[in-house]
Amino acid sequence: MPTIDIYTTPTCPYCLAAKALLDNKGVAYNELTVIGDPAKRQEMLERANGRHTVPQIFIDGQHIGGFDDMNALDRQGKLDPLLKRAAS
């Protein structure tokens, strides 16, 4: 299985949508909540090259972007191969 990290906040609708998409794919992920955790938010900013919105999604260390980016990959048929490649 790939290692998937997703930085979130509890009430973010895009975070919920990203988690639902990953849940539908049947993949496990590490949810890293940044609310109230300045160190975790700083970690996200550094890993995401300064992107400060949530969610920020990483698959095996590769920055995918936010929900819109991941959803676009899925619509283009590129997310499943990325998940499979990351898993092998």
Secondary structure, 3 states (H helix, E strand, C coil): CCCEEEEECCCCHHHHHHHHHHHHHCCCCEEEECCCCHHHHHHHHHHCCCCCCCCEEEECCEEEECHHHHHHHHHCCCHHHHHHHHHC
